[in-house]
Amino acid sequence: MKKNLGRMLLVLLMGAFLFPTVGNAANATDLTAQQKYDALVAKGIFAGINGEAALDQNMNRAQFARVAALILDLDGIGATDTKVVTTKPFSDVELTHWALEEIAAVKEAGIMVGNGNGTFSPSKDMTVQETAVAVGRVLDIEPVQGAKVEGVADWAAGYVQAIINAEIDFPTNYTEAATRADLASLAYQAEQVITERKEEEKKQKQDEEKKIEDEKKKLEEEKKKLEEEKKTEESTPAPTPTAPTPTLSKTPLDLINAASASGSWTNVNVTTFANAGITGVTTDNVSAVKVLLESGGSSPRTVSGIQAIVNAEITKQAALDLINAAAVSGVWTEVNATTFVNAGITGVTTDNVSAVKVVLESDGRSSWMVSEIQDIVDAEITKQAALDLINAAATSRSWTEVTETTFANAGVIGVTDEYLVGI
């Protein structure tokens, strides 16, 4: 799901650039078709026909295939120019065809699938409705099932309707041929958006690598600290008795209880817990265990009592790990309302757990803290409570408890005192 969300964002971005609406129409007219063509020539995407732009000529299927392959940077096409084709991709595309590699590439990518009889018709003009289908596949737009659009063939109506629903400015002469000027405008703006997307993905990768490096440094520092603490313990001489009766040294359990009461954990580390017979304490959870012991009062605890605290912390962390893993992968089969409770997150029920999962998954981050998830749950509870008030008022027609703030809390925007009576 996460991957699909990323592609959806790309589609929305490209829709804004490729097919200008009223809001950005001015930007689309800043450059002429010739200027866009010249810019694409400089980037090796357009080469012209006998050295001429020929923007008034109709666009054919081979030309679209070449530009689509270059824009999407398909494997072996463009700068790498390493694709080798030894078998004809279609029966009417010879191995000597000028766009052989690009036609093979778009076929492999599922962008252009031919005529259904093994042919491609590379020199055939592309109509506007054919271009809509091809553009939809390039951008991974979901066609509207069962759509009917006047003047559009059934096989293209789904993609055309999707473009209409998105309020995209697209030609309506669906059965007429698209021109090379149309192709130049489409390719110019698509190349800009795809380049921007690649830069964003590069930045995200760099951020992830930095995060991993920071975590590695943190682990190394903790390891070094533990080694220094161990050396300190080993080098500290045993106390010399000052009385005939020798003073008994504190047991590991005594050290833990003393630190819990005083708040000073200098002499207590992971090894101390292990020596006391307490299992499951690691460098990852020892700090959380210390906080729990310290906040629970100064009364001495038994090994079993401390073990119960450690086990609860392990269960909490395991539940949080399951939630974070599901938020990244989009697979929630092992996470339910009980998992959130085990992670220390309150308020999650069978009624709102699905909404909470959607928020966590759609954010795109790889790790959440308990407090951050709790904020999301609290916001969802507030939202649902506000929606319940609105629904109850709509049923009873008693709106005394509903204000514009109630609508805002329910996620409904634009409601003001001026419009509240009308609503």
Contacts in CASP RR format, 6 or more apart in sequence:
PFRMAT RR
TARGET T0000
AUTHOR 0000-0000-0000
METHOD contacts of the structure
MODEL  1
MKKNLGRMLLVLLMGAFLFPTVGNAANATDLTAQQKYDALVAKGIFAGIN
GEAALDQNMNRAQFARVAALILDLDGIGATDTKVVTTKPFSDVELTHWAL
EEIAAVKEAGIMVGNGNGTFSPSKDMTVQETAVAVGRVLDIEPVQGAKVE
GVADWAAGYVQAIINAEIDFPTNYTEAATRADLASLAYQAEQVITERKEE
EKKQKQDEEKKIEDEKKKLEEEKKKLEEEKKTEESTPAPTPTAPTPTLSK
TPLDLINAASASGSWTNVNVTTFANAGITGVTTDNVSAVKVLLESGGSSP
RTVSGIQAIVNAEITKQAALDLINAAAVSGVWTEVNATTFVNAGITGVTT
DNVSAVKVVLESDGRSSWMVSEIQDIVDAEITKQAALDLINAAATSRSWT
EVTETTFANAGVIGVTDEYLVGI
1 330 0 8 1.000
1 361 0 8 1.000
2 328 0 8 1.000
2 329 0 8 1.000
2 330 0 8 1.000
2 361 0 8 1.000
2 364 0 8 1.000
5 362 0 8 1.000
5 364 0 8 1.000
7 140 0 8 1.000
10 139 0 8 1.000
10 140 0 8 1.000
10 193 0 8 1.000
10 194 0 8 1.000
10 197 0 8 1.000
11 139 0 8 1.000
11 140 0 8 1.000
11 141 0 8 1.000
13 193 0 8 1.000
13 196 0 8 1.000
13 197 0 8 1.000
14 139 0 8 1.000
14 189 0 8 1.000
14 190 0 8 1.000
14 193 0 8 1.000
14 194 0 8 1.000
15 139 0 8 1.000
15 166 0 8 1.000
15 168 0 8 1.000
16 24 0 8 1.000
17 24 0 8 1.000
17 189 0 8 1.000
17 190 0 8 1.000
17 192 0 8 1.000
17 193 0 8 1.000
18 135 0 8 1.000
18 168 0 8 1.000
18 186 0 8 1.000
18 189 0 8 1.000
18 190 0 8 1.000
18 193 0 8 1.000
19 163 0 8 1.000
19 168 0 8 1.000
19 169 0 8 1.000
19 170 0 8 1.000
20 27 0 8 1.000
20 28 0 8 1.000
20 169 0 8 1.000
21 167 0 8 1.000
21 168 0 8 1.000
21 169 0 8 1.000
25 169 0 8 1.000
28 185 0 8 1.000
28 189 0 8 1.000
31 39 0 8 1.000
31 188 0 8 1.000
33 55 0 8 1.000
33 181 0 8 1.000
33 184 0 8 1.000
33 185 0 8 1.000
34 53 0 8 1.000
34 55 0 8 1.000
36 184 0 8 1.000
36 185 0 8 1.000
36 187 0 8 1.000
36 188 0 8 1.000
36 189 0 8 1.000
37 46 0 8 1.000
37 53 0 8 1.000
37 55 0 8 1.000
37 181 0 8 1.000
37 184 0 8 1.000
37 188 0 8 1.000
39 188 0 8 1.000
40 46 0 8 1.000
40 184 0 8 1.000
40 187 0 8 1.000
40 188 0 8 1.000
40 191 0 8 1.000
41 47 0 8 1.000
41 48 0 8 1.000
43 191 0 8 1.000
44 70 0 8 1.000
44 78 0 8 1.000
45 67 0 8 1.000
45 70 0 8 1.000
45 71 0 8 1.000
45 187 0 8 1.000
45 191 0 8 1.000
46 53 0 8 1.000
46 67 0 8 1.000
46 184 0 8 1.000
46 187 0 8 1.000
48 54 0 8 1.000
49 57 0 8 1.000
53 180 0 8 1.000
53 184 0 8 1.000
54 180 0 8 1.000
55 179 0 8 1.000
55 180 0 8 1.000
55 181 0 8 1.000
55 184 0 8 1.000
56 179 0 8 1.000
56 180 0 8 1.000
56 181 0 8 1.000
57 179 0 8 1.000
57 180 0 8 1.000
58 125 0 8 1.000
58 126 0 8 1.000
58 177 0 8 1.000
58 178 0 8 1.000
58 179 0 8 1.000
58 180 0 8 1.000
59 125 0 8 1.000
59 126 0 8 1.000
59 131 0 8 1.000
59 177 0 8 1.000
59 178 0 8 1.000
59 179 0 8 1.000
59 180 0 8 1.000
59 182 0 8 1.000
59 183 0 8 1.000
60 122 0 8 1.000
60 123 0 8 1.000
60 124 0 8 1.000
60 125 0 8 1.000
60 126 0 8 1.000
61 112 0 8 1.000
61 120 0 8 1.000
61 121 0 8 1.000
61 122 0 8 1.000
61 123 0 8 1.000
61 124 0 8 1.000
61 126 0 8 1.000
62 97 0 8 1.000
62 98 0 8 1.000
62 99 0 8 1.000
62 102 0 8 1.000
62 103 0 8 1.000
62 122 0 8 1.000
62 123 0 8 1.000
63 99 0 8 1.000
63 180 0 8 1.000
63 183 0 8 1.000
64 112 0 8 1.000
64 126 0 8 1.000
64 131 0 8 1.000
64 134 0 8 1.000
64 183 0 8 1.000
65 99 0 8 1.000
65 102 0 8 1.000
65 103 0 8 1.000
65 105 0 8 1.000
65 106 0 8 1.000
65 111 0 8 1.000
65 112 0 8 1.000
65 122 0 8 1.000
66 99 0 8 1.000
66 102 0 8 1.000
66 103 0 8 1.000
67 183 0 8 1.000
67 187 0 8 1.000
68 102 0 8 1.000
68 106 0 8 1.000
68 111 0 8 1.000
68 112 0 8 1.000
68 134 0 8 1.000
68 138 0 8 1.000
69 77 0 8 1.000
69 78 0 8 1.000
69 101 0 8 1.000
69 102 0 8 1.000
69 105 0 8 1.000
69 106 0 8 1.000
70 77 0 8 1.000
70 78 0 8 1.000
70 102 0 8 1.000
71 138 0 8 1.000
71 187 0 8 1.000
71 190 0 8 1.000
71 191 0 8 1.000
71 194 0 8 1.000
72 109 0 8 1.000
72 111 0 8 1.000
72 138 0 8 1.000
72 194 0 8 1.000
73 79 0 8 1.000
73 194 0 8 1.000
74 102 0 8 1.000
74 105 0 8 1.000
74 106 0 8 1.000
74 108 0 8 1.000
74 109 0 8 1.000
75 83 0 8 1.000
75 105 0 8 1.000
76 82 0 8 1.000
76 83 0 8 1.000
76 101 0 8 1.000
76 105 0 8 1.000
77 83 0 8 1.000
77 101 0 8 1.000
77 102 0 8 1.000
77 105 0 8 1.000
83 101 0 8 1.000
83 104 0 8 1.000
83 105 0 8 1.000
84 101 0 8 1.000
85 95 0 8 1.000
85 100 0 8 1.000
85 101 0 8 1.000
85 104 0 8 1.000
86 95 0 8 1.000
88 94 0 8 1.000
88 95 0 8 1.000
89 100 0 8 1.000
89 103 0 8 1.000
89 104 0 8 1.000
89 107 0 8 1.000
89 120 0 8 1.000
90 103 0 8 1.000
90 107 0 8 1.000
90 114 0 8 1.000
90 118 0 8 1.000
90 119 0 8 1.000
90 120 0 8 1.000
91 118 0 8 1.000
91 119 0 8 1.000
92 119 0 8 1.000
92 120 0 8 1.000
92 121 0 8 1.000
92 122 0 8 1.000
93 100 0 8 1.000
93 103 0 8 1.000
93 120 0 8 1.000
93 122 0 8 1.000
94 100 0 8 1.000
97 103 0 8 1.000
97 122 0 8 1.000
99 122 0 8 1.000
103 112 0 8 1.000
103 120 0 8 1.000
103 122 0 8 1.000
106 112 0 8 1.000
107 113 0 8 1.000
107 114 0 8 1.000
107 120 0 8 1.000
110 137 0 8 1.000
111 134 0 8 1.000
111 137 0 8 1.000
111 138 0 8 1.000
112 120 0 8 1.000
112 134 0 8 1.000
112 137 0 8 1.000
114 120 0 8 1.000
114 121 0 8 1.000
115 121 0 8 1.000
125 177 0 8 1.000
125 178 0 8 1.000
126 134 0 8 1.000
126 177 0 8 1.000
126 178 0 8 1.000
127 174 0 8 1.000
127 175 0 8 1.000
127 176 0 8 1.000
127 177 0 8 1.000
127 178 0 8 1.000
128 170 0 8 1.000
128 171 0 8 1.000
128 172 0 8 1.000
128 173 0 8 1.000
128 174 0 8 1.000
128 175 0 8 1.000
128 176 0 8 1.000
128 177 0 8 1.000
128 178 0 8 1.000
129 152 0 8 1.000
129 153 0 8 1.000
129 156 0 8 1.000
129 160 0 8 1.000
129 174 0 8 1.000
129 175 0 8 1.000
130 156 0 8 1.000
130 178 0 8 1.000
131 178 0 8 1.000
131 182 0 8 1.000
132 156 0 8 1.000
132 159 0 8 1.000
132 160 0 8 1.000
132 163 0 8 1.000
132 170 0 8 1.000
132 174 0 8 1.000
133 155 0 8 1.000
133 156 0 8 1.000
133 159 0 8 1.000
135 141 0 8 1.000
135 159 0 8 1.000
135 186 0 8 1.000
136 143 0 8 1.000
136 159 0 8 1.000
136 162 0 8 1.000
136 163 0 8 1.000
138 190 0 8 1.000
141 159 0 8 1.000
141 162 0 8 1.000
141 163 0 8 1.000
141 166 0 8 1.000
142 162 0 8 1.000
143 158 0 8 1.000
143 159 0 8 1.000
143 161 0 8 1.000
143 162 0 8 1.000
144 157 0 8 1.000
144 158 0 8 1.000
144 161 0 8 1.000
144 162 0 8 1.000
144 165 0 8 1.000
145 158 0 8 1.000
146 157 0 8 1.000
146 158 0 8 1.000
147 157 0 8 1.000
147 158 0 8 1.000
147 160 0 8 1.000
147 161 0 8 1.000
147 162 0 8 1.000
148 154 0 8 1.000
148 157 0 8 1.000
149 157 0 8 1.000
149 158 0 8 1.000
149 160 0 8 1.000
149 161 0 8 1.000
149 164 0 8 1.000
149 174 0 8 1.000
151 174 0 8 1.000
151 175 0 8 1.000
152 160 0 8 1.000
152 174 0 8 1.000
156 174 0 8 1.000
160 170 0 8 1.000
160 174 0 8 1.000
163 170 0 8 1.000
164 170 0 8 1.000
171 178 0 8 1.000
171 182 0 8 1.000
208 366 0 8 1.000
219 283 0 8 1.000
222 283 0 8 1.000
223 283 0 8 1.000
226 269 0 8 1.000
226 270 0 8 1.000
226 271 0 8 1.000
226 283 0 8 1.000
229 269 0 8 1.000
230 269 0 8 1.000
230 271 0 8 1.000
233 267 0 8 1.000
238 249 0 8 1.000
239 247 0 8 1.000
239 249 0 8 1.000
241 247 0 8 1.000
250 258 0 8 1.000
251 276 0 8 1.000
252 272 0 8 1.000
252 273 0 8 1.000
252 275 0 8 1.000
252 276 0 8 1.000
252 277 0 8 1.000
253 276 0 8 1.000
253 302 0 8 1.000
253 303 0 8 1.000
253 306 0 8 1.000
255 267 0 8 1.000
255 268 0 8 1.000
255 272 0 8 1.000
255 276 0 8 1.000
256 268 0 8 1.000
256 272 0 8 1.000
256 273 0 8 1.000
256 276 0 8 1.000
256 293 0 8 1.000
256 301 0 8 1.000
256 306 0 8 1.000
257 300 0 8 1.000
257 301 0 8 1.000
259 265 0 8 1.000
259 266 0 8 1.000
259 267 0 8 1.000
259 268 0 8 1.000
259 290 0 8 1.000
259 293 0 8 1.000
259 294 0 8 1.000
260 290 0 8 1.000
260 293 0 8 1.000
260 294 0 8 1.000
260 296 0 8 1.000
260 297 0 8 1.000
260 298 0 8 1.000
260 301 0 8 1.000
261 297 0 8 1.000
261 298 0 8 1.000
263 294 0 8 1.000
265 290 0 8 1.000
268 290 0 8 1.000
269 286 0 8 1.000
270 281 0 8 1.000
270 282 0 8 1.000
270 283 0 8 1.000
270 286 0 8 1.000
273 280 0 8 1.000
273 281 0 8 1.000
273 286 0 8 1.000
273 289 0 8 1.000
273 306 0 8 1.000
273 310 0 8 1.000
274 281 0 8 1.000
276 303 0 8 1.000
276 306 0 8 1.000
277 303 0 8 1.000
277 307 0 8 1.000
278 303 0 8 1.000
278 306 0 8 1.000
278 307 0 8 1.000
278 310 0 8 1.000
279 307 0 8 1.000
279 310 0 8 1.000
280 310 0 8 1.000
280 314 0 8 1.000
281 289 0 8 1.000
281 310 0 8 1.000
284 317 0 8 1.000
285 310 0 8 1.000
285 313 0 8 1.000
285 314 0 8 1.000
285 317 0 8 1.000
288 313 0 8 1.000
288 317 0 8 1.000
289 309 0 8 1.000
289 310 0 8 1.000
289 313 0 8 1.000
292 309 0 8 1.000
292 313 0 8 1.000
293 301 0 8 1.000
293 306 0 8 1.000
293 309 0 8 1.000
301 309 0 8 1.000
315 342 0 8 1.000
316 342 0 8 1.000
316 343 0 8 1.000
316 344 0 8 1.000
316 370 0 8 1.000
318 342 0 8 1.000
319 339 0 8 1.000
319 340 0 8 1.000
319 342 0 8 1.000
319 343 0 8 1.000
319 344 0 8 1.000
320 343 0 8 1.000
320 368 0 8 1.000
320 370 0 8 1.000
322 334 0 8 1.000
322 335 0 8 1.000
322 339 0 8 1.000
323 335 0 8 1.000
323 339 0 8 1.000
323 340 0 8 1.000
323 343 0 8 1.000
323 360 0 8 1.000
323 368 0 8 1.000
323 373 0 8 1.000
324 366 0 8 1.000
324 367 0 8 1.000
324 368 0 8 1.000
326 332 0 8 1.000
326 334 0 8 1.000
326 335 0 8 1.000
326 357 0 8 1.000
326 360 0 8 1.000
326 361 0 8 1.000
327 357 0 8 1.000
327 360 0 8 1.000
327 361 0 8 1.000
327 363 0 8 1.000
327 364 0 8 1.000
327 365 0 8 1.000
327 368 0 8 1.000
328 364 0 8 1.000
328 366 0 8 1.000
330 361 0 8 1.000
332 357 0 8 1.000
335 357 0 8 1.000
336 350 0 8 1.000
336 353 0 8 1.000
337 348 0 8 1.000
337 349 0 8 1.000
337 350 0 8 1.000
337 353 0 8 1.000
340 347 0 8 1.000
340 348 0 8 1.000
340 353 0 8 1.000
340 356 0 8 1.000
340 373 0 8 1.000
340 377 0 8 1.000
341 348 0 8 1.000
343 370 0 8 1.000
343 373 0 8 1.000
344 370 0 8 1.000
345 370 0 8 1.000
345 373 0 8 1.000
345 374 0 8 1.000
345 377 0 8 1.000
346 374 0 8 1.000
346 377 0 8 1.000
347 377 0 8 1.000
347 378 0 8 1.000
347 381 0 8 1.000
348 356 0 8 1.000
348 377 0 8 1.000
351 384 0 8 1.000
352 377 0 8 1.000
352 380 0 8 1.000
352 381 0 8 1.000
352 384 0 8 1.000
355 380 0 8 1.000
355 384 0 8 1.000
356 373 0 8 1.000
356 376 0 8 1.000
356 377 0 8 1.000
356 380 0 8 1.000
359 376 0 8 1.000
359 380 0 8 1.000
360 368 0 8 1.000
360 373 0 8 1.000
360 376 0 8 1.000
382 409 0 8 1.000
383 409 0 8 1.000
383 410 0 8 1.000
383 411 0 8 1.000
385 409 0 8 1.000
386 406 0 8 1.000
386 407 0 8 1.000
386 408 0 8 1.000
386 409 0 8 1.000
386 410 0 8 1.000
386 411 0 8 1.000
387 410 0 8 1.000
389 401 0 8 1.000
389 402 0 8 1.000
389 406 0 8 1.000
389 410 0 8 1.000
390 402 0 8 1.000
390 406 0 8 1.000
390 407 0 8 1.000
390 410 0 8 1.000
390 412 0 8 1.000
393 399 0 8 1.000
393 401 0 8 1.000
393 402 0 8 1.000
403 420 0 8 1.000
404 415 0 8 1.000
404 416 0 8 1.000
404 417 0 8 1.000
404 420 0 8 1.000
407 413 0 8 1.000
407 414 0 8 1.000
407 415 0 8 1.000
407 420 0 8 1.000
407 423 0 8 1.000
408 415 0 8 1.000
415 423 0 8 1.000
END
